[in-house]
Amino acid sequence: MLSTNDKKHALRDIDVVILAGGLGTRIRSVLGETPKVLAPINDQPYIDHLLNWLDLNGASKIILSLGYLGEKVAVHVAGRSNVECIIEPKPQGTGGGLRFCRSLAKSDHVFVMNGDTWLETDLNAFVQAHKISKKEVSMICLPVRNISQYGRVIIEKDVVVNFAEKSRGSYGSGNINAGIYLFSQRALSLLCSSNARSLETDFFSNLEKGYIHAYTPDNSKFIDFGTPENLAVAGAIFPKKK
């Protein structure tokens, strides 16, 4: 097994899929015709922050699943030899986006993440916990003080047992889905045999109880910058440009 201190190799043998095919409607009033993954944060497009972080974790193959304004993103990342872009012909949701590029993700374990969240955490520890769990899917879950912006993940003994949809009347603390996963090839095949449009609401919620391993790291920096309010404060969390 890899040492949990050797972060440079966490994703060395694991293909990465970034799901960035959404329309960005929540934030379009701020970004206009700029794709969400090119949103400027600390004088750098978000995608540069993300790809640099994945590079530091040893990612050798990164698949960018794109949609709306995807051509602009493809031009921006064209100089990166470990990034391959695939553009959906129409919006298909996170589940459809992953199905659309599934043939490119060939490693035994596949790292999948939403393209509008930032989570600074120890990925090597996540990978090792996934392998030890022997589950087909691992999901990073985070405890938050105010659950009102998110859906709630119900966890028992490190496995996901249920999901609760986001609700305006939901307050208090709880665990949330951080939008970062590890899939086995078997789990990817199961997704591809379904017609699930959304990973979160159509696929995960219909899996049998205990199918998903819940990984809850300590001291992780997280933000969903997909809203104007969160984008405005994202600079406090993201690295500063050197």
Beta strands, then each sheet from edge to edge (+ up, - down):
strand 1: 15-20
strand 2: 40-41
strand 3: 44-45
strand 4: 62-66
strand 5: 83-87
strand 6: 109-114
strand 7: 117-120
strand 8: 137-144
strand 9: 152-156
strand 10: 159-164
strand 11: 174-184
strand 12: 212-215
strand 13: 221-224
sheet 1: 5+ 4+ 1+ 6+ 11- 8+ 12+
sheet 2: 2+ 3-
sheet 3: 7+ 13-
sheet 4: 9+ 10-
end
